[in-house]
Structures are given as C-alpha cells and as structure tokens.
Amino acid sequence: MKSLILVNTREWLRLKFMHVVFFLTFVYVIISYLMGSASFVISQRIVYDLGLAGLEISTFIVAAFFSTHALFKDVDRKTVQVILSRPIPRCRPCNRDRRR
C-alpha cells in the first residue's frame, strides 16, 4: 500500500501543472507578504486572509486538475469502459410485493 501511494505521489509531482500551481502559490504568498508590509496597522490580518484565500484557490485548482487528469487516464487506459459496460441488475421486489 505504501509503495502504491509513493508511486502515485511521484507521478502527480511530475505533471507540469503541479509545477505551475506551486509557482503560482509561491507568488501569491509573496504578494500577500508585500501587501501586508504595506499596511501599518493590520499587516498580520492581511497576510492571514490572503493566505487562506490562496490556499483555497490552489486547492480548488489542484483538485480540478487531478480529477480531470485521472479521468483522462482512465479513458485512455480503457478502465472506465469496464465499469460502464456492466449491466445494472434489477432490484429485487420487496417481501410485501411477494405476498400480494
């Protein structure tokens, strides 16, 4: 299990959009510190608020790219077709339907 997690983590880190997201996150942190240092009174609050906003935005971008990339890989490897081609069984009637 640990080797599977390690392999998947290495694969995700090799993707180019991860480098872009890390770079944009780094730039966003630098901008938040610059904006916080420009304020005299509430610099900590500005850094905190912008940091949380940057974390939320980068998490959303990473989740969107990971899910679309995983779906693309499943379609490319044709592993999704196994799931889609299986018939859906009909549900069994309830016990009270049998009594009628």
C-alpha positions in Angstrom: 0.0 0.0 0.0 2.8 2.4 0.8 4.5 1.7 -2.5 1.3 2.5 -4.3 1.0 5.8 -2.5 4.6 6.6 -3.3 4.3 5.8 -7.0 1.1 7.9 -7.3 2.7 10.8 -5.5 5.7 10.7 -7.7 3.5 10.6 -10.8 1.5 13.6 -9.7 4.6 15.6 -8.9 6.0 15.0 -12.4 3.0 16.6 -14.0 3.6 20.1 -15.4 0.5 21.7 -14.0 1.7 20.9 -10.5 4.8 23.0 -11.1 2.6 25.8 -12.3 0.3 25.6 -9.2 3.3 25.5 -6.9 4.8 28.5 -8.6 1.5 30.5 -8.5 1.1 29.6 -4.8 4.6 30.9 -4.1 3.9 34.1 -6.0 0.6 34.5 -4.1 2.4 34.2 -0.8 5.0 36.7 -1.8 2.3 39.2 -2.9 0.4 38.7 0.4 3.5 39.5 2.4 4.2 42.6 0.3 0.6 43.8 0.8 0.8 43.0 4.5 4.0 45.0 4.8 2.4 48.0 3.1 -0.2 48.3 5.8 0.9 49.7 9.2 -2.0 48.5 11.4 -3.3 45.2 10.3 -0.5 43.5 8.4 -0.9 40.2 10.1 -4.6 40.1 9.3 -4.0 40.9 5.6 -1.4 38.1 5.4 -3.7 35.7 7.1 -6.7 36.5 4.9 -4.8 36.4 1.7 -3.0 33.2 2.8 -6.3 31.4 3.4 -7.7 32.7 0.1 -4.6 31.5 -1.8 -4.8 28.1 -0.1 -8.5 27.7 -1.1 -7.8 28.7 -4.7 -4.8 26.5 -5.1 -6.6 23.5 -3.5 -9.5 24.0 -5.9 -7.2 24.2 -8.9 -5.2 21.1 -7.8 -8.4 19.1 -7.2 -9.9 20.1 -10.6 -6.7 19.2 -12.5 -6.2 15.9 -10.6 -9.7 14.7 -11.3 -9.7 15.6 -15.0 -6.3 14.1 -15.4 -7.3 10.9 -13.6 -10.5 10.7 -15.7 -8.4 11.2 -18.9 -6.0 8.4 -17.9 -8.9 6.0 -17.1 -10.4 6.7 -20.5 -7.0 6.4 -22.2 -6.3 3.0 -20.5 -9.9 1.9 -21.1 -10.5 1.1 -17.5 -13.7 3.2 -17.4 -15.3 1.0 -20.2 -15.3 -2.0 -17.8 -17.4 -0.1 -15.4 -19.7 1.4 -18.0 -20.3 -1.8 -19.9 -21.5 -3.9 -17.0 -25.3 -4.3 -16.9 -27.1 -2.9 -13.9 -29.1 -5.6 -12.1 -32.7 -5.0 -11.4 -33.6 -4.6 -7.8 -35.4 -7.5 -6.2 -39.0 -6.9 -5.2 -39.7 -6.4 -1.5 -41.2 -9.1 0.6 -44.5 -7.4 0.8 -44.7 -7.4 -3.0 -44.4 -11.2 -3.0 -47.4 -11.6 -0.6 -49.8 -10.0 -3.0 
